[in-house]
Amino acid sequence: MGYAYLKKIYDYRELIKTLAAKEVKIKYKSAVLGWLWSILNPLLLMIVFSLVFTFILPVHKEHFPIFLLCALLPWFFLSISLNSSTTSIVENSSLIKKAYFPHEVIPISVVAANLVNFLISLVLLFAFLFYFRVYPTVYALFLPLIVLFQCVFVTGVCLGACALHTMFRDVRYAVELLLVVWFYATPVFYAISDVPARFRTIFYCNPLSLFVMLYRDILLYQRSPDLLLFGGAIVASLICFIIGAFIFFKYKKYFVDVA
């Protein structure tokens, strides 16, 4: 599993595009507002959190809506991708039994479809940046690189969860529980600096926390991303991808029989 493995997946890029496009179409097929839901979901949650932490439990953060969106958007990308991809092999069992192709293509296409939604939702974030006159600086050029490694991280997590659920059908329920805990363990409506020093190491071990801080650095605080955080996010992403791909590779030979 290495270059040859990645090249094999890349050779099926057209199938990934086709399945991703199908995923997007099916998701919004009967929805009147269509893809606008990819913006409305984080927008509604941002409004709720803003009201709660402004008037009920005041949090003194400058440009709090932007502060929230820098966390909510990557969070939605991870949570929706993980929820959808976990059951993707089982839901496409007829497809993998009829045609030969790398089964990794299925969960990867789910991530690709949600990446499209994530990129669309970034429009909302930039709209708020301009509304609050927090104009992008040269540091915003780091955005594509951050998004790239976030995709690597999300793909790794999804590959592992997908393979495990195909073999052990309890996993989808464990994932639902994990996401609840993961949400509160991610600095969505608070900053890492708000966490007591003795507990911060735990939060730094959460790759999503690193990405949230990177988004806030380059977009909200208009500064260069912390190189230590950036390096940590890259290493964590690669480790998650390698582990996820290893788990998938280990169990994929059984999928046709158990899916």
C-alpha positions in Angstrom: 0.0 0.0 0.0 1.8 3.2 -1.2 2.3 5.0 -4.5 0.8 2.1 -6.5 -2.3 2.1 -4.2 -2.9 5.8 -4.6 -2.3 5.6 -8.4 -4.9 2.9 -8.6 -7.4 5.1 -6.9 -6.5 8.0 -9.1 -7.1 6.0 -12.2 -10.7 5.7 -11.1 -11.1 9.5 -10.7 -13.9 9.7 -13.3 -15.9 7.1 -11.4 -15.3 9.1 -8.2 -16.6 12.3 -10.0 -19.7 10.4 -11.3 -20.6 8.9 -7.9 -19.9 12.3 -6.1 -22.2 14.1 -8.6 -24.8 11.4 -8.1 -24.5 11.9 -4.3 -25.0 15.6 -4.5 -28.1 15.2 -6.9 -29.7 12.6 -4.7 -29.1 14.6 -1.5 -31.0 17.7 -2.8 -33.3 15.9 -5.3 -36.6 16.7 -3.6 -35.4 19.8 -1.8 -36.9 23.1 -3.0 -33.9 25.1 -1.9 -31.4 22.5 -3.2 -27.7 23.2 -2.5 -28.6 26.3 -0.4 -29.1 23.8 2.5 -25.3 23.5 2.6 -25.3 27.1 3.7 -28.5 27.2 5.7 -27.4 24.5 8.2 -24.3 26.1 9.5 -25.9 29.6 9.2 -28.8 28.5 11.5 -26.5 26.9 14.0 -24.2 30.0 13.9 -27.3 32.2 14.7 -28.4 30.0 17.6 -24.9 29.9 19.1 -24.5 33.7 18.6 -27.7 34.4 20.4 -26.9 32.0 23.3 -23.4 33.2 23.8 -24.2 36.8 23.3 -27.3 37.3 25.5 -27.6 34.2 27.7 -24.0 33.1 28.4 -22.0 36.1 27.1 -18.7 35.2 25.4 -16.6 38.2 24.6 -15.1 37.3 21.2 -14.6 39.9 18.5 -16.6 39.0 15.4 -18.2 36.0 17.1 -20.1 34.9 14.0 -16.9 34.5 12.0 -15.3 32.8 15.0 -18.1 30.3 14.9 -18.2 29.7 11.2 -14.4 29.0 11.1 -15.2 26.0 13.3 -18.8 25.0 12.2 -18.0 24.7 8.5 -15.1 22.2 8.9 -17.1 20.4 11.6 -20.1 19.9 9.2 -17.7 18.7 6.5 -16.3 16.0 8.8 -19.6 15.0 10.5 -21.7 14.8 7.4 -19.0 13.0 5.5 -18.5 10.5 8.3 -22.2 9.8 8.8 -22.7 9.2 5.1 -19.6 7.3 4.3 -19.8 4.9 7.3 -22.8 3.1 5.7 -21.8 3.7 2.1 -20.5 0.3 1.2 -23.5 -1.5 2.8 -25.9 0.8 1.0 -24.1 0.1 -2.3 -23.7 -3.6 -1.9 -25.5 -4.4 -5.2 -23.0 -2.2 -7.0 -19.9 -3.8 -5.6 -21.3 -7.2 -6.4 -22.0 -6.4 -10.0 -18.9 -4.6 -11.1 -15.2 -4.6 -10.2 -13.6 -1.4 -9.1 -11.6 -0.4 -6.0 -14.2 -0.2 -3.2 -12.5 2.8 -1.7 -14.0 4.8 -4.5 -17.4 4.7 -2.8 -16.5 6.4 0.5 -14.1 8.7 -1.3 -16.9 9.9 -3.6 -19.0 10.7 -0.5 -16.2 12.8 0.9 -15.8 14.5 -2.6 -19.5 15.3 -2.7 -19.4 16.9 0.8 -16.2 18.8 -0.2 -18.4 20.5 -2.9 -20.9 21.5 -0.2 -18.0 22.7 2.0 -16.6 24.9 -0.7 -20.0 26.3 -1.4 -20.5 27.1 2.3 -17.2 29.0 2.3 -19.1 31.6 0.4 -21.1 32.2 3.6 -17.9 32.6 5.6 -16.4 35.1 3.1 -19.7 37.0 3.1 -19.4 37.5 6.9 -15.8 38.5 6.5 -16.7 41.3 4.2 -19.7 42.3 6.3 -17.5 42.7 9.3 -14.8 44.3 7.2 -12.3 41.6 8.0 -10.9 41.5 4.5 -8.7 38.6 3.4 -5.0 39.2 3.5 -2.1 37.4 1.8 -2.3 34.7 4.5 -5.6 33.6 3.0 -3.4 32.0 0.3 -2.8 29.2 2.8 -6.5 28.3 2.5 -6.2 25.7 -0.4 -3.4 23.9 1.4 -5.4 23.7 4.7 -8.5 22.5 2.8 -6.4 19.8 1.0 -5.0 18.3 4.2 -8.4 18.5 5.9 -9.7 16.4 3.0 -6.9 13.9 3.6 -7.8 13.8 7.3 -11.6 13.4 6.6 -11.0 10.7 4.0 -8.8 8.7 6.3 -11.4 8.8 9.1 -14.2 7.9 6.6 -12.3 4.9 5.1 -11.7 3.4 8.5 -15.3 3.9 9.7 -16.7 2.6 6.5 -14.6 -0.6 6.6 -15.4 -1.3 10.2 -19.1 -0.7 9.8 -19.2 -3.1 6.8 -17.8 -5.8 9.1 -19.4 -4.8 12.4 -22.8 -3.2 12.0 -22.8 -1.6 15.4 -20.2 0.9 14.2 -22.7 3.4 12.8 -24.2 3.8 16.3 -20.7 4.2 17.8 -20.0 6.9 15.2 -23.1 8.8 16.1 -22.1 8.8 19.8 -18.5 9.7 18.8 -19.6 12.7 16.9 -21.5 14.1 19.8 -18.4 13.9 22.0 -16.2 15.1 19.2 -18.2 18.2 18.7 -17.8 19.4 22.3 -14.1 18.3 22.2 -13.6 20.7 19.3 -13.2 24.5 20.0 -16.3 25.5 18.1 -17.8 28.1 20.5 -14.7 28.6 22.6 -11.0 29.0 22.0 -8.2 26.6 23.1 -6.9 29.4 25.3 -10.2 29.2 27.2 -9.4 25.6 28.2 -7.5 25.1 31.5 -3.8 24.5 30.8 -3.8 21.0 32.2 -6.4 19.8 29.7 -5.2 21.6 26.6 -3.0 18.6 25.4 -6.2 16.6 24.9 -7.6 19.2 22.6 -4.3 19.5 20.7 -4.6 15.8 20.0 -7.8 16.4 18.1 -6.8 17.1 14.5 -10.0 19.0 13.8 -9.1 21.5 16.6 -5.9 22.2 14.7 -7.7 22.9 11.5 -10.2 25.2 13.3 -7.3 27.2 14.7 -5.7 27.4 11.3 -8.9 28.8 9.7 -9.2 31.3 12.5 -5.5 32.3 12.1 -5.6 33.1 8.4 -9.1 34.4 8.0 -10.3 35.9 11.3 -7.0 37.0 12.9 -5.4 37.8 9.6 -2.0 36.3 10.6 0.3 33.6 9.4 -0.7 30.2 10.5 1.3 28.8 13.4 3.9 26.6 11.8 3.8 24.1 14.7 0.0 23.8 14.4 0.3 23.5 10.6 2.9 20.8 10.8 0.9 19.0 13.4 -2.2 19.1 11.2 -0.3 17.8 8.2 1.2 14.9 10.2 -2.1 14.1 11.9 -3.9 14.1 8.5 -1.4 11.7 7.0 -1.5 9.4 10.0 -5.3 9.3 9.9 -5.3 8.6 6.2 -2.7 5.8 6.5 -4.5 4.1 9.4 -7.9 4.5 7.7 -6.6 3.1 4.4 -4.9 0.3 6.2 -8.1 -0.7 7.9 -10.0 -0.5 4.7 -7.3 -2.5 2.8 -7.4 -5.2 5.5 -11.2 -5.8 5.3 -12.1 -5.0 1.7 -11.7 -8.6 0.5 -14.6 -9.5 2.7 -17.0 -6.8 1.5 -18.7 -8.7 -1.3 -19.6 -11.5 1.1 -20.8 -9.4 4.0 -22.2 -6.2 2.5 
